[in-house]
Structures are given as structure tokens and as C-alpha cells.
Amino acid sequence: MKRKLSRIIVIVGMMITVNQIMYAQNFAAPYLQYSTSAMGASFGGAFTSLADDASATYWNPAGLADVKGFSFVGLVSSGLALDRNFNSGSFAFDMQKLGVLAVSFAMSGTKKYTGI
């Protein structure tokens, strides 16, 4: 009985572990799970309605109307699982009556494999 119970516990534990690994790594577009700013990441999906800086180019472009002066947001993520990396940057400048000039970029990829 003890042996059967221990086998069940091991199997359930393995299933939970495999499920967590698959959920964390198996995305068709893994760059979509990363944020472009630290503030946006801390708010989660709720930052969409609050974006009022340069990161609004990613979260909600309508938030660019609240940019005053100059705004720059950058985020570098390296050392992610499976040798992935994600870098982003956004720049916004209030041009008074002409509106807001905004530029944004996001780079996602993997490190070059240098194996045998």
C-alpha cells in the first residue's frame, strides 16, 4: 500500500512539474508575455488604462495625449529561459499644438547556438 501511494505521489508531482514547464515555455509568440516597462509589468494588464508616458505606444496609444515634455522608457531582459532575450524602448515628445511624436521598438530573439 505504501509503495502504491508513493508511486502515485511521484507521478502526480511529475505531472505538476511538467505542466508548469510547458506552461512557462510553450508560447507561439513568447515575446507577448513580456512587458515594455517596469511600471507596466507591476500593474499587469491594468496598465492599459493608466499609460501616460512613452510606454503608451505599446499599452494604449491614446495615452500619448497625456505626455508632457519628453518621455523615454527602456527595458532590457536578458538571461530568460531557453536563451531568449527581449529588449524594448519607447520615446515620446510633446510637440505642443502638433501633437505627440512617438517612436517605439521591441526586439525579441534567442542567442546564437555555438555548440558542436
Biopython code that builds the backbone (N, CA, C, O; Angstrom):
import numpy as np
from Bio.PDB.StructureBuilder import StructureBuilder

atoms = [
    (1, "MET", "N", (0.822, -1.196, 0.000)),
    (1, "MET", "CA", (0.000, 0.000, 0.000)),
    (1, "MET", "C", (0.865, 1.258, 0.000)),
    (1, "MET", "O", (0.609, 2.210, -0.738)),
    (2, "LYS", "N", (1.921, 1.239, 0.868)),
    (2, "LYS", "CA", (2.806, 2.391, 0.926)),
    (2, "LYS", "C", (3.509, 2.610, -0.406)),
    (2, "LYS", "O", (3.693, 3.742, -0.852)),
    (3, "ARG", "N", (3.892, 1.520, -1.019)),
    (3, "ARG", "CA", (4.602, 1.602, -2.295)),
    (3, "ARG", "C", (3.698, 2.204, -3.375)),
    (3, "ARG", "O", (4.140, 3.034, -4.169)),
    (4, "LYS", "N", (2.441, 1.782, -3.398)),
    (4, "LYS", "CA", (1.494, 2.288, -4.384)),
    (4, "LYS", "C", (1.230, 3.779, -4.152)),
    (4, "LYS", "O", (1.156, 4.546, -5.113)),
    (5, "LEU", "N", (1.089, 4.196, -2.902)),
    (5, "LEU", "CA", (0.856, 5.592, -2.568)),
    (5, "LEU", "C", (2.051, 6.462, -2.962)),
    (5, "LEU", "O", (1.882, 7.562, -3.488)),
    (6, "SER", "N", (3.262, 5.957, -2.702)),
    (6, "SER", "CA", (4.451, 6.724, -3.061)),
    (6, "SER", "C", (4.570, 6.870, -4.581)),
    (6, "SER", "O", (4.997, 7.919, -5.063)),
    (7, "ARG", "N", (4.206, 5.848, -5.334)),
    (7, "ARG", "CA", (4.226, 5.937, -6.803)),
    (7, "ARG", "C", (3.221, 6.975, -7.293)),
    (7, "ARG", "O", (3.514, 7.750, -8.203)),
    (8, "ILE", "N", (2.055, 6.987, -6.694)),
    (8, "ILE", "CA", (1.028, 7.964, -7.086)),
    (8, "ILE", "C", (1.511, 9.380, -6.791)),
    (8, "ILE", "O", (1.319, 10.280, -7.608)),
    (9, "ILE", "N", (2.127, 9.586, -5.647)),
    (9, "ILE", "CA", (2.641, 10.913, -5.290)),
    (9, "ILE", "C", (3.719, 11.355, -6.270)),
    (9, "ILE", "O", (3.745, 12.509, -6.696)),
    (10, "VAL", "N", (4.616, 10.426, -6.629)),
    (10, "VAL", "CA", (5.680, 10.761, -7.585)),
    (10, "VAL", "C", (5.085, 11.099, -8.948)),
    (10, "VAL", "O", (5.506, 12.071, -9.576)),
    (11, "ILE", "N", (4.127, 10.329, -9.411)),
    (11, "ILE", "CA", (3.513, 10.585, -10.722)),
    (11, "ILE", "C", (2.784, 11.922, -10.734)),
    (11, "ILE", "O", (2.915, 12.687, -11.690)),
    (12, "VAL", "N", (2.027, 12.211, -9.695)),
    (12, "VAL", "CA", (1.310, 13.488, -9.615)),
    (12, "VAL", "C", (2.305, 14.648, -9.565)),
    (12, "VAL", "O", (2.104, 15.674, -10.215)),
    (13, "GLY", "N", (3.371, 14.480, -8.797)),
    (13, "GLY", "CA", (4.401, 15.516, -8.731)),
    (13, "GLY", "C", (5.046, 15.763, -10.075)),
    (13, "GLY", "O", (5.291, 16.910, -10.447)),
    (14, "MET", "N", (5.326, 14.696, -10.811)),
    (14, "MET", "CA", (5.910, 14.839, -12.152)),
    (14, "MET", "C", (4.935, 15.531, -13.104)),
    (14, "MET", "O", (5.346, 16.367, -13.909)),
    (15, "MET", "N", (3.665, 15.194, -13.018)),
    (15, "MET", "CA", (2.666, 15.814, -13.887)),
    (15, "MET", "C", (2.567, 17.318, -13.614)),
    (15, "MET", "O", (2.464, 18.114, -14.548)),
    (16, "ILE", "N", (2.596, 17.699, -12.355)),
    (16, "ILE", "CA", (2.528, 19.119, -11.998)),
    (16, "ILE", "C", (3.768, 19.846, -12.509)),
    (16, "ILE", "O", (3.660, 20.942, -13.059)),
    (17, "THR", "N", (4.936, 19.251, -12.334)),
    (17, "THR", "CA", (6.179, 19.873, -12.778)),
    (17, "THR", "C", (6.203, 20.028, -14.295)),
    (17, "THR", "O", (6.544, 21.098, -14.799)),
    (18, "VAL", "N", (5.850, 18.991, -15.016)),
    (18, "VAL", "CA", (5.833, 19.052, -16.478)),
    (18, "VAL", "C", (4.823, 20.092, -16.949)),
    (18, "VAL", "O", (5.096, 20.833, -17.894)),
    (19, "ASN", "N", (3.677, 20.156, -16.314)),
    (19, "ASN", "CA", (2.667, 21.136, -16.693)),
    (19, "ASN", "C", (3.194, 22.553, -16.508)),
    (19, "ASN", "O", (2.974, 23.408, -17.365)),
    (20, "GLN", "N", (3.886, 22.814, -15.402)),
    (20, "GLN", "CA", (4.435, 24.147, -15.152)),
    (20, "GLN", "C", (5.504, 24.504, -16.175)),
    (20, "GLN", "O", (5.548, 25.641, -16.645)),
    (21, "ILE", "N", (6.354, 23.569, -16.524)),
    (21, "ILE", "CA", (7.393, 23.828, -17.521)),
    (21, "ILE", "C", (6.770, 24.107, -18.879)),
    (21, "ILE", "O", (7.188, 25.033, -19.573)),
    (22, "MET", "N", (5.781, 23.323, -19.263)),
    (22, "MET", "CA", (5.136, 23.531, -20.553)),
    (22, "MET", "C", (4.411, 24.868, -20.585)),
    (22, "MET", "O", (4.465, 25.568, -21.596)),
    (23, "TYR", "N", (3.743, 25.232, -19.518)),
    (23, "TYR", "CA", (3.016, 26.499, -19.495)),
    (23, "TYR", "C", (3.978, 27.676, -19.581)),
    (23, "TYR", "O", (3.698, 28.656, -20.271)),
    (24, "ALA", "N", (5.086, 27.589, -18.899)),
    (24, "ALA", "CA", (6.018, 28.718, -18.856)),
    (24, "ALA", "C", (6.816, 28.871, -20.142)),
    (24, "ALA", "O", (7.266, 29.979, -20.434)),
    (25, "GLN", "N", (7.013, 27.833, -20.911)),
    (25, "GLN", "CA", (7.916, 27.902, -22.055)),
    (25, "GLN", "C", (7.250, 27.711, -23.405)),
    (25, "GLN", "O", (7.866, 28.023, -24.424)),
    (26, "ASN", "N", (6.048, 27.224, -23.460)),
    (26, "ASN", "CA", (5.464, 26.850, -24.737)),
    (26, "ASN", "C", (4.474, 27.896, -25.219)),
    (26, "ASN", "O", (3.265, 27.729, -25.059)),
    (27, "PHE", "N", (4.976, 28.967, -25.806)),
    (27, "PHE", "CA", (4.145, 30.002, -26.380)),
    (27, "PHE", "C", (4.465, 30.128, -27.861)),
    (27, "PHE", "O", (5.626, 30.007, -28.253)),
    (28, "ALA", "N", (3.464, 30.368, -28.683)),
    (28, "ALA", "CA", (3.702, 30.565, -30.106)),
    (28, "ALA", "C", (4.444, 31.874, -30.339)),
    (28, "ALA", "O", (5.281, 31.951, -31.238)),
    (29, "ALA", "N", (4.158, 32.893, -29.557)),
    (29, "ALA", "CA", (4.828, 34.193, -29.652)),
    (29, "ALA", "C", (5.249, 34.597, -28.240)),
    (29, "ALA", "O", (4.556, 35.382, -27.592)),
    (30, "PRO", "N", (6.379, 34.070, -27.756)),
    (30, "PRO", "CA", (6.751, 34.278, -26.353)),
    (30, "PRO", "C", (7.008, 35.735, -25.993)),
    (30, "PRO", "O", (6.923, 36.098, -24.820)),
    (31, "TYR", "N", (7.318, 36.573, -26.966)),
    (31, "TYR", "CA", (7.575, 37.979, -26.652)),
    (31, "TYR", "C", (6.319, 38.698, -26.165)),
    (31, "TYR", "O", (6.427, 39.765, -25.560)),
    (32, "LEU", "N", (5.155, 38.155, -26.408)),
    (32, "LEU", "CA", (3.921, 38.797, -25.964)),
    (32, "LEU", "C", (3.691, 38.678, -24.462)),
    (32, "LEU", "O", (2.841, 39.378, -23.911)),
    (33, "GLN", "N", (4.428, 37.814, -23.800)),
    (33, "GLN", "CA", (4.254, 37.684, -22.354)),
    (33, "GLN", "C", (5.112, 38.663, -21.576)),
    (33, "GLN", "O", (4.988, 38.741, -20.353)),
    (34, "TYR", "N", (5.989, 39.421, -22.250)),
    (34, "TYR", "CA", (6.858, 40.380, -21.581)),
    (34, "TYR", "C", (6.307, 41.787, -21.706)),
    (34, "TYR", "O", (5.637, 42.119, -22.684)),
    (35, "SER", "N", (6.589, 42.599, -20.724)),
    (35, "SER", "CA", (6.160, 43.988, -20.717)),
    (35, "SER", "C", (7.251, 44.866, -21.312)),
    (35, "SER", "O", (8.408, 44.452, -21.392)),
    (36, "THR", "N", (6.891, 46.069, -21.727)),
    (36, "THR", "CA", (7.868, 47.002, -22.269)),
    (36, "THR", "C", (8.314, 48.033, -21.250)),
    (36, "THR", "O", (9.147, 48.882, -21.569)),
    (37, "SER", "N", (7.792, 47.988, -20.047)),
    (37, "SER", "CA", (8.219, 48.911, -18.997)),
    (37, "SER", "C", (8.038, 48.253, -17.638)),
    (37, "SER", "O", (7.189, 47.380, -17.460)),
    (38, "ALA", "N", (8.848, 48.686, -16.689)),
    (38, "ALA", "CA", (8.762, 48.115, -15.345)),
    (38, "ALA", "C", (7.432, 48.472, -14.687)),
    (38, "ALA", "O", (6.832, 47.650, -13.994)),
    (39, "MET", "N", (6.983, 49.691, -14.906)),
    (39, "MET", "CA", (5.713, 50.108, -14.308)),
    (39, "MET", "C", (4.552, 49.298, -14.891)),
    (39, "MET", "O", (3.658, 48.873, -14.160)),
    (40, "GLY", "N", (4.571, 49.091, -16.198)),
    (40, "GLY", "CA", (3.526, 48.284, -16.834)),
    (40, "GLY", "C", (3.527, 46.852, -16.337)),
    (40, "GLY", "O", (2.465, 46.253, -16.170)),
    (41, "ALA", "N", (4.711, 46.294, -16.098)),
    (41, "ALA", "CA", (4.801, 44.928, -15.586)),
    (41, "ALA", "C", (4.253, 44.841, -14.167)),
    (41, "ALA", "O", (3.635, 43.843, -13.796)),
    (42, "SER", "N", (4.479, 45.883, -13.378)),
    (42, "SER", "CA", (3.998, 45.843, -11.996)),
    (42, "SER", "C", (2.485, 45.954, -11.900)),
    (42, "SER", "O", (1.885, 45.416, -10.970)),
    (43, "PHE", "N", (1.865, 46.639, -12.841)),
    (43, "PHE", "CA", (0.413, 46.760, -12.848)),
    (43, "PHE", "C", (-0.266, 45.593, -13.561)),
    (43, "PHE", "O", (-1.473, 45.400, -13.418)),
    (44, "GLY", "N", (0.485, 44.829, -14.313)),
    (44, "GLY", "CA", (-0.100, 43.742, -15.077)),
    (44, "GLY", "C", (-0.934, 44.286, -16.223)),
    (44, "GLY", "O", (-0.575, 45.312, -16.800)),
    (45, "GLY", "N", (-2.010, 43.649, -16.564)),
    (45, "GLY", "CA", (-2.872, 44.097, -17.647)),
    (45, "GLY", "C", (-3.626, 45.376, -17.354)),
    (45, "GLY", "O", (-4.191, 45.979, -18.267)),
    (46, "ALA", "N", (-3.649, 45.808, -16.094)),
    (46, "ALA", "CA", (-4.406, 47.001, -15.719)),
    (46, "ALA", "C", (-3.723, 48.292, -16.170)),
    (46, "ALA", "O", (-4.337, 49.357, -16.113)),
    (47, "PHE", "N", (-2.484, 48.222, -16.610)),
    (47, "PHE", "CA", (-1.758, 49.428, -17.001)),
    (47, "PHE", "C", (-2.274, 50.007, -18.318)),
    (47, "PHE", "O", (-1.956, 51.148, -18.652)),
    (48, "THR", "N", (-3.045, 49.256, -19.051)),
    (48, "THR", "CA", (-3.575, 49.727, -20.332)),
    (48, "THR", "C", (-4.329, 51.029, -20.174)),
    (48, "THR", "O", (-4.185, 51.917, -21.015)),
    (49, "SER", "N", (-5.116, 51.176, -19.145)),
    (49, "SER", "CA", (-5.904, 52.397, -18.962)),
    (49, "SER", "C", (-5.108, 53.509, -18.281)),
    (49, "SER", "O", (-5.563, 54.652, -18.257)),
    (50, "LEU", "N", (-3.926, 53.201, -17.723)),
    (50, "LEU", "CA", (-3.151, 54.191, -16.992)),
    (50, "LEU", "C", (-1.960, 54.728, -17.767)),
    (50, "LEU", "O", (-1.341, 55.697, -17.328)),
    (51, "ALA", "N", (-1.621, 54.142, -18.888)),
    (51, "ALA", "CA", (-0.407, 54.505, -19.620)),
    (51, "ALA", "C", (-0.447, 55.971, -20.034)),
    (51, "ALA", "O", (-1.311, 56.385, -20.808)),
    (52, "ASP", "N", (0.506, 56.758, -19.505)),
    (52, "ASP", "CA", (0.569, 58.177, -19.844)),
    (52, "ASP", "C", (2.012, 58.631, -20.065)),
    (52, "ASP", "O", (2.333, 59.810, -19.912)),
    (53, "ASP", "N", (2.873, 57.682, -20.424)),
    (53, "ASP", "CA", (4.256, 58.001, -20.738)),
    (53, "ASP", "C", (4.601, 57.365, -22.086)),
    (53, "ASP", "O", (3.702, 56.976, -22.831)),
    (54, "ALA", "N", (5.871, 57.256, -22.399)),
    (54, "ALA", "CA", (6.278, 56.718, -23.700)),
    (54, "ALA", "C", (5.850, 55.271, -23.906)),
    (54, "ALA", "O", (5.688, 54.835, -25.046)),
    (55, "SER", "N", (5.665, 54.521, -22.831)),
    (55, "SER", "CA", (5.246, 53.129, -22.983)),
    (55, "SER", "C", (3.802, 53.010, -23.477)),
    (55, "SER", "O", (3.339, 51.908, -23.770)),
    (56, "ALA", "N", (3.099, 54.120, -23.569)),
    (56, "ALA", "CA", (1.734, 54.090, -24.095)),
    (56, "ALA", "C", (1.710, 53.645, -25.564)),
    (56, "ALA", "O", (0.665, 53.222, -26.058)),
    (57, "THR", "N", (2.831, 53.734, -26.255)),
    (57, "THR", "CA", (2.878, 53.241, -27.638)),
    (57, "THR", "C", (2.590, 51.749, -27.689)),
    (57, "THR", "O", (2.078, 51.253, -28.692)),
    (58, "TYR", "N", (2.912, 51.026, -26.619)),
    (58, "TYR", "CA", (2.649, 49.590, -26.535)),
    (58, "TYR", "C", (1.300, 49.304, -25.883)),
    (58, "TYR", "O", (0.520, 48.501, -26.393)),
    (59, "TRP", "N", (1.025, 49.955, -24.764)),
    (59, "TRP", "CA", (-0.155, 49.646, -23.966)),
    (59, "TRP", "C", (-1.437, 50.251, -24.526)),
    (59, "TRP", "O", (-2.437, 49.550, -24.686)),
    (60, "ASN", "N", (-1.415, 51.546, -24.825)),
    (60, "ASN", "CA", (-2.621, 52.237, -25.272)),
    (60, "ASN", "C", (-2.204, 53.559, -25.921)),
    (60, "ASN", "O", (-1.935, 54.525, -25.207)),
    (61, "PRO", "N", (-2.143, 53.626, -27.241)),
    (61, "PRO", "CA", (-1.677, 54.841, -27.912)),
    (61, "PRO", "C", (-2.472, 56.093, -27.547)),
    (61, "PRO", "O", (-1.940, 57.197, -27.670)),
    (62, "ALA", "N", (-3.696, 55.970, -27.113)),
    (62, "ALA", "CA", (-4.479, 57.142, -26.718)),
    (62, "ALA", "C", (-3.861, 57.824, -25.498)),
    (62, "ALA", "O", (-4.091, 59.014, -25.285)),
    (63, "GLY", "N", (-3.098, 57.110, -24.709)),
    (63, "GLY", "CA", (-2.441, 57.679, -23.540)),
    (63, "GLY", "C", (-1.327, 58.652, -23.894)),
    (63, "GLY", "O", (-0.869, 59.406, -23.035)),
    (64, "LEU", "N", (-0.886, 58.645, -25.148)),
    (64, "LEU", "CA", (0.158, 59.590, -25.566)),
    (64, "LEU", "C", (-0.320, 61.030, -25.469)),
    (64, "LEU", "O", (0.508, 61.938, -25.398)),
    (65, "ALA", "N", (-1.598, 61.264, -25.463)),
    (65, "ALA", "CA", (-2.132, 62.627, -25.347)),
    (65, "ALA", "C", (-1.774, 63.246, -23.994)),
    (65, "ALA", "O", (-1.777, 64.470, -23.862)),
    (66, "ASP", "N", (-1.467, 62.426, -22.991)),
    (66, "ASP", "CA", (-1.121, 62.925, -21.663)),
    (66, "ASP", "C", (0.375, 63.158, -21.464)),
    (66, "ASP", "O", (0.792, 63.612, -20.398)),
    (67, "VAL", "N", (1.187, 62.853, -22.479)),
    (67, "VAL", "CA", (2.631, 63.059, -22.358)),
    (67, "VAL", "C", (2.920, 64.555, -22.356)),
    (67, "VAL", "O", (2.465, 65.290, -23.233)),
    (68, "LYS", "N", (3.670, 64.989, -21.373)),
    (68, "LYS", "CA", (4.085, 66.383, -21.272)),
    (68, "LYS", "C", (5.598, 66.441, -21.377)),
    (68, "LYS", "O", (6.298, 65.800, -20.593)),
    (69, "GLY", "N", (6.106, 67.193, -22.328)),
    (69, "GLY", "CA", (7.556, 67.325, -22.494)),
    (69, "GLY", "C", (8.144, 66.116, -23.194)),
    (69, "GLY", "O", (7.708, 65.747, -24.285)),
    (70, "PHE", "N", (9.137, 65.499, -22.564)),
    (70, "PHE", "CA", (9.893, 64.391, -23.129)),
    (70, "PHE", "C", (9.742, 63.162, -22.239)),
    (70, "PHE", "O", (9.775, 63.275, -21.013)),
    (71, "SER", "N", (9.580, 62.002, -22.844)),
    (71, "SER", "CA", (9.458, 60.763, -22.076)),
    (71, "SER", "C", (10.208, 59.648, -22.796)),
    (71, "SER", "O", (10.076, 59.479, -24.008)),
    (72, "PHE", "N", (10.994, 58.896, -22.040)),
    (72, "PHE", "CA", (11.712, 57.744, -22.583)),
    (72, "PHE", "C", (11.573, 56.587, -21.610)),
    (72, "PHE", "O", (11.740, 56.755, -20.402)),
    (73, "VAL", "N", (11.270, 55.420, -22.141)),
    (73, "VAL", "CA", (11.147, 54.207, -21.332)),
    (73, "VAL", "C", (11.912, 53.106, -22.042)),
    (73, "VAL", "O", (11.725, 52.901, -23.241)),
    (74, "GLY", "N", (12.766, 52.399, -21.328)),
    (74, "GLY", "CA", (13.507, 51.289, -21.899)),
    (74, "GLY", "C", (13.511, 50.107, -20.949)),
    (74, "GLY", "O", (13.447, 50.273, -19.731)),
    (75, "LEU", "N", (13.587, 48.924, -21.513)),
    (75, "LEU", "CA", (13.602, 47.709, -20.700)),
    (75, "LEU", "C", (14.485, 46.682, -21.390)),
    (75, "LEU", "O", (14.341, 46.444, -22.589)),
    (76, "VAL", "N", (15.389, 46.078, -20.648)),
    (76, "VAL", "CA", (16.268, 45.038, -21.176)),
    (76, "VAL", "C", (16.044, 43.789, -20.335)),
    (76, "VAL", "O", (16.171, 43.823, -19.111)),
    (77, "SER", "N", (15.716, 42.703, -20.989)),
    (77, "SER", "CA", (15.537, 41.419, -20.308)),
    (77, "SER", "C", (16.492, 40.430, -20.948)),
    (77, "SER", "O", (16.315, 40.065, -22.110)),
    (78, "SER", "N", (17.480, 39.999, -20.225)),
    (78, "SER", "CA", (18.415, 39.006, -20.744)),
    (78, "SER", "C", (18.485, 37.849, -19.756)),
    (78, "SER", "O", (18.109, 37.984, -18.592)),
    (79, "GLY", "N", (18.960, 36.737, -20.229)),
    (79, "GLY", "CA", (19.060, 35.569, -19.363)),
    (79, "GLY", "C", (17.725, 34.899, -19.123)),
    (79, "GLY", "O", (17.544, 34.231, -18.105)),
    (80, "LEU", "N", (16.789, 35.063, -20.039)),
    (80, "LEU", "CA", (15.495, 34.399, -19.906)),
    (80, "LEU", "C", (15.649, 32.923, -20.245)),
    (80, "LEU", "O", (16.690, 32.510, -20.756)),
    (81, "ALA", "N", (14.642, 32.143, -19.971)),
    (81, "ALA", "CA", (14.681, 30.705, -20.236)),
    (81, "ALA", "C", (14.891, 30.437, -21.723)),
    (81, "ALA", "O", (14.468, 31.223, -22.571)),
    (82, "LEU", "N", (15.534, 29.343, -22.022)),
    (82, "LEU", "CA", (15.799, 28.893, -23.390)),
    (82, "LEU", "C", (16.609, 29.914, -24.177)),
    (82, "LEU", "O", (16.413, 30.055, -25.385)),
    (83, "ASP", "N", (17.511, 30.626, -23.519)),
    (83, "ASP", "CA", (18.395, 31.617, -24.139)),
    (83, "ASP", "C", (17.649, 32.724, -24.871)),
    (83, "ASP", "O", (18.149, 33.264, -25.858)),
    (84, "ARG", "N", (16.474, 33.059, -24.401)),
    (84, "ARG", "CA", (15.698, 34.134, -25.016)),
    (84, "ARG", "C", (16.148, 35.480, -24.471)),
    (84, "ARG", "O", (16.719, 35.570, -23.384)),
    (85, "ASN", "N", (15.882, 36.522, -25.247)),
    (85, "ASN", "CA", (16.096, 37.878, -24.759)),
    (85, "ASN", "C", (14.988, 38.768, -25.305)),
    (85, "ASN", "O", (14.394, 38.470, -26.342)),
    (86, "PHE", "N", (14.717, 39.855, -24.605)),
    (86, "PHE", "CA", (13.679, 40.786, -25.010)),
    (86, "PHE", "C", (14.109, 42.182, -24.593)),
    (86, "PHE", "O", (14.343, 42.439, -23.412)),
    (87, "ASN", "N", (14.215, 43.083, -25.560)),
    (87, "ASN", "CA", (14.608, 44.462, -25.304)),
    (87, "ASN", "C", (13.570, 45.374, -25.950)),
    (87, "ASN", "O", (13.056, 45.086, -27.031)),
    (88, "SER", "N", (13.276, 46.469, -25.275)),
    (88, "SER", "CA", (12.316, 47.412, -25.851)),
    (88, "SER", "C", (12.676, 48.825, -25.429)),
    (88, "SER", "O", (13.342, 49.040, -24.416)),
    (89, "GLY", "N", (12.227, 49.770, -26.212)),
    (89, "GLY", "CA", (12.443, 51.168, -25.901)),
    (89, "GLY", "C", (11.353, 52.005, -26.541)),
    (89, "GLY", "O", (10.874, 51.681, -27.627)),
    (90, "SER", "N", (10.963, 53.071, -25.882)),
    (90, "SER", "CA", (9.935, 53.973, -26.394)),
    (90, "SER", "C", (10.354, 55.406, -26.113)),
    (90, "SER", "O", (10.907, 55.708, -25.056)),
    (91, "PHE", "N", (10.089, 56.269, -27.052)),
    (91, "PHE", "CA", (10.418, 57.677, -26.951)),
    (91, "PHE", "C", (9.175, 58.476, -27.326)),
    (91, "PHE", "O", (8.524, 58.170, -28.325)),
    (92, "ALA", "N", (8.845, 59.480, -26.549)),
    (92, "ALA", "CA", (7.694, 60.344, -26.860)),
    (92, "ALA", "C", (8.082, 61.797, -26.567)),
    (92, "ALA", "O", (8.728, 62.090, -25.561)),
    (93, "PHE", "N", (7.681, 62.687, -27.456)),
    (93, "PHE", "CA", (7.983, 64.103, -27.303)),
    (93, "PHE", "C", (6.734, 64.917, -27.631)),
    (93, "PHE", "O", (6.150, 64.772, -28.705)),
    (94, "ASP", "N", (6.334, 65.768, -26.699)),
    (94, "ASP", "CA", (5.162, 66.622, -26.889)),
    (94, "ASP", "C", (5.553, 67.797, -27.771)),
    (94, "ASP", "O", (6.410, 68.600, -27.404)),
    (95, "MET", "N", (4.918, 67.895, -28.941)),
    (95, "MET", "CA", (5.222, 68.964, -29.890)),
    (95, "MET", "C", (4.160, 70.063, -29.830)),
    (95, "MET", "O", (3.846, 70.682, -30.847)),
    (96, "GLN", "N", (3.620, 70.301, -28.663)),
    (96, "GLN", "CA", (2.616, 71.331, -28.398)),
    (96, "GLN", "C", (1.391, 71.154, -29.292)),
    (96, "GLN", "O", (0.698, 70.144, -29.166)),
    (97, "LYS", "N", (1.105, 72.072, -30.168)),
    (97, "LYS", "CA", (-0.121, 72.043, -30.984)),
    (97, "LYS", "C", (-0.085, 70.998, -32.096)),
    (97, "LYS", "O", (-1.128, 70.656, -32.653)),
    (98, "LEU", "N", (1.080, 70.496, -32.419)),
    (98, "LEU", "CA", (1.198, 69.494, -33.472)),
    (98, "LEU", "C", (0.897, 68.078, -32.979)),
    (98, "LEU", "O", (0.707, 67.174, -33.793)),
    (99, "GLY", "N", (0.850, 67.875, -31.692)),
    (99, "GLY", "CA", (0.580, 66.555, -31.132)),
    (99, "GLY", "C", (1.817, 65.966, -30.479)),
    (99, "GLY", "O", (2.713, 66.699, -30.060)),
    (100, "VAL", "N", (1.866, 64.666, -30.392)),
    (100, "VAL", "CA", (2.974, 63.960, -29.751)),
    (100, "VAL", "C", (3.671, 63.086, -30.783)),
    (100, "VAL", "O", (3.034, 62.298, -31.482)),
    (101, "LEU", "N", (4.982, 63.235, -30.868)),
    (101, "LEU", "CA", (5.795, 62.379, -31.725)),
    (101, "LEU", "C", (6.258, 61.201, -30.884)),
    (101, "LEU", "O", (6.873, 61.401, -29.836)),
    (102, "ALA", "N", (5.980, 59.985, -31.314)),
    (102, "ALA", "CA", (6.343, 58.797, -30.536)),
    (102, "ALA", "C", (6.960, 57.737, -31.438)),
    (102, "ALA", "O", (6.502, 57.507, -32.557)),
    (103, "VAL", "N", (8.004, 57.100, -30.929)),
    (103, "VAL", "CA", (8.677, 56.009, -31.624)),
    (103, "VAL", "C", (8.893, 54.892, -30.613)),
    (103, "VAL", "O", (9.255, 55.142, -29.463)),
    (104, "SER", "N", (8.670, 53.666, -31.051)),
    (104, "SER", "CA", (8.808, 52.525, -30.159)),
    (104, "SER", "C", (9.448, 51.365, -30.905)),
    (104, "SER", "O", (9.220, 51.191, -32.102)),
    (105, "PHE", "N", (10.248, 50.572, -30.199)),
    (105, "PHE", "CA", (10.794, 49.364, -30.808)),
    (105, "PHE", "C", (10.811, 48.245, -29.779)),
    (105, "PHE", "O", (10.880, 48.480, -28.572)),
    (106, "ALA", "N", (10.747, 47.035, -30.287)),
    (106, "ALA", "CA", (10.854, 45.845, -29.437)),
    (106, "ALA", "C", (11.656, 44.802, -30.200)),
    (106, "ALA", "O", (11.379, 44.526, -31.368)),
    (107, "MET", "N", (12.641, 44.229, -29.542)),
    (107, "MET", "CA", (13.465, 43.192, -30.153)),
    (107, "MET", "C", (13.343, 41.929, -29.313)),
    (107, "MET", "O", (13.553, 41.946, -28.100)),
    (108, "SER", "N", (13.008, 40.857, -29.969)),
    (108, "SER", "CA", (12.875, 39.585, -29.284)),
    (108, "SER", "C", (13.638, 38.544, -30.063)),
    (108, "SER", "O", (13.601, 38.544, -31.294)),
    (109, "GLY", "N", (14.323, 37.666, -29.383)),
    (109, "GLY", "CA", (15.047, 36.628, -30.095)),
    (109, "GLY", "C", (15.717, 35.646, -29.156)),
    (109, "GLY", "O", (15.436, 35.606, -27.959)),
    (110, "THR", "N", (16.598, 34.867, -29.721)),
    (110, "THR", "CA", (17.360, 33.896, -28.959)),
    (110, "THR", "C", (18.846, 34.099, -29.243)),
    (110, "THR", "O", (19.223, 34.674, -30.263)),
    (111, "LYS", "N", (19.665, 33.625, -28.341)),
    (111, "LYS", "CA", (21.098, 33.725, -28.532)),
    (111, "LYS", "C", (21.555, 32.719, -29.585)),
    (111, "LYS", "O", (20.941, 31.667, -29.766)),
    (112, "LYS", "N", (22.610, 33.050, -30.255)),
    (112, "LYS", "CA", (23.159, 32.160, -31.271)),
    (112, "LYS", "C", (23.707, 30.899, -30.613)),
    (112, "LYS", "O", (24.407, 30.964, -29.602)),
    (113, "TYR", "N", (23.384, 29.772, -31.193)),
    (113, "TYR", "CA", (23.878, 28.498, -30.673)),
    (113, "TYR", "C", (25.317, 28.281, -31.129)),
    (113, "TYR", "O", (25.605, 28.297, -32.326)),
    (114, "THR", "N", (26.199, 28.083, -30.190)),
    (114, "THR", "CA", (27.609, 27.886, -30.535)),
    (114, "THR", "C", (28.092, 26.504, -30.154)),
    (114, "THR", "O", (29.255, 26.314, -29.796)),
    (115, "GLY", "N", (27.197, 25.549, -30.232)),
    (115, "GLY", "CA", (27.564, 24.182, -29.877)),
    (115, "GLY", "C", (28.370, 23.511, -30.967)),
    (115, "GLY", "O", (28.734, 24.138, -31.962)),
    (116, "ILE", "N", (28.643, 22.253, -30.776)),
    (116, "ILE", "CA", (29.463, 21.493, -31.731)),
    (116, "ILE", "C", (28.687, 21.164, -32.969)),
    (116, "ILE", "O", (29.218, 20.529, -33.880)),
]
sb = StructureBuilder()
sb.init_structure("model")
sb.init_model(0)
sb.init_chain("A")
sb.init_seg("    ")
for serial, (resi, resn, name, xyz) in enumerate(atoms, 1):
    if name == "N":
        sb.init_residue(resn, " ", resi, " ")
    sb.init_atom(name, np.array(xyz, "f"), 0.0, 1.0, " ", f" {name:<3s}", serial, name[0])
structure = sb.get_structure()
